[in-house]
Amino acid sequence: MPERYWVETLGCPKNQVDSDKLTGTLISEGMEAAARPQDADLVVVNTCAFIEAAREESIEVILALAGTRRPGARLVVTGCLAERAGAELAEALPEVDQVAGFGVSVTLGSKPSAIPSFDLLNLPRPKSDVPWAYVKVAEGCDRTCGFCAIPSFRGPQRSRTEASILAEVEALDVAEIVLVAQDLASYGRDVGRKGAIIGLVEAVAARVARTRLLYLYPSELDDRLVDCILATGVPYFDLSLQHASKPLLRRMRRWGDGDRFLGRIAHIRTLDSTAAFRSSFIVGYPGETEEDHDLLLRFVEEADLDWAGFFAYSKEDGTHAAQLDGAVDASLMAERMLELSEMQDRITAQRRNDLVGDVVEVLVDEPGVGRSHREAPEIDGIIAVPTDLPAGGFAKVTITGAAGPDLEAA
């Protein structure tokens, strides 16, 4: 009987791509997917280590799976936490059989199973069980954002070849491709191909019905890239803004300010009134004042974003911010988070309610669940559609109701 595996994925869509590659490797070695982690011969946890909360969740999941695995099964930890703190993790968790960064061989009995490195990212992936898929176009990052430790354990940016990406897109054979990277718009810059993201998006869009981009650094969103995104028919802009206060953004080692961001958003809306916007913001970064917080509140209200996430600042060893003064008290950070989240929830609910009566085209992910161009998979709301619409297809529906982030359609 073939040995069985279970892969548990934590963190962002980029980690999901890594897990898909790992799964493809294990399948190529003759293993089969287990129905439950308790049935697996090999249990792999692909961890996240971006902030403290993510590391805590990773450890909780590792311990939970260690307690439920069957006798004789091996437990392997990989991903960002393994890359960032492998030795410490191995020492602290004797329940784990191996802590392996990508590119390290994992032994299952007498048989080695390779966890893919970046060089193996072009391995075949299993067919998606939904009509969309993430595709990672690069690994690592060349930015020096004050709060982020990713470059310290993922390394500098390393772009894949366009040919390898397009081959993967064609093999996946899905209706929607979601392009991801730590710094997506800088794709190709590390190999002297500044602006290569334009040609890549055009090539992907020629092969699939929907092409969506996640994680755009705001300074890279020039007119050419805006026009390119609009031309795909998916006017969805995921902008990593982080704050609106110019002084605080400089302390973050980030570009821009609220006025620049508002101007860019307004310009895009003049080009396409249906454009959807998502962003993320850090609350409580060292030195954040009440004036900074009030400015961010005003920005969120005026920007009128479809979606926004707010994250409490997490002090990360080895980052520029870890050395800064002006720490914000945890209770004050929580108050600011709540105020911002409540405001954005109202904005999102109103923007969703404004769609009632509109006719939109949805991709049906599964019976009864669809998404228009406004909803990225897994992170935004969904549209409840008639259950007789076939999964994997597109359909025109009329929005009949709204409930917070979700919509209903007939």
Buried (B, 14 or more C-beta within 10 A) or exposed (E): EEBBBBBBBBBBBBBBBBBBBBBBBBBEBEBBBBEEBEBBBBBBBBBBBBBEEBBEBBBEBBBEBBEEBBEEBBBBBBBBBBBBBBEEBBEEBEEBBBBBBBBBEBBBEEEEBBBBEBEBBBBBBEEBEBBBBBBBBBBBBBBEBBBBBBBBBBBEBBBBEBEEBBEBBEEBEBBBBBBBBBBBBBBBBBBEBEBBBBBBBEBBBEEBBBBBBBBBBBEBBEEEBBEBBBEBEBBBBBBBBBBBBBBBBEBBBBBBBBEBBBEBBEEBBEEBEBBBBBBBBBBBBBBBEEEBBEBBBEBBEBBBBBBBEBBBBBBBEEBBBEEBEEBBEEEBBEBBBEBBBEBBEEBBBEBBBEBBEEEBBBBBBBEBBBBBBBBBBBBBBBBBBEEEBEBBEBBEBEBEBBEEBBBBBE
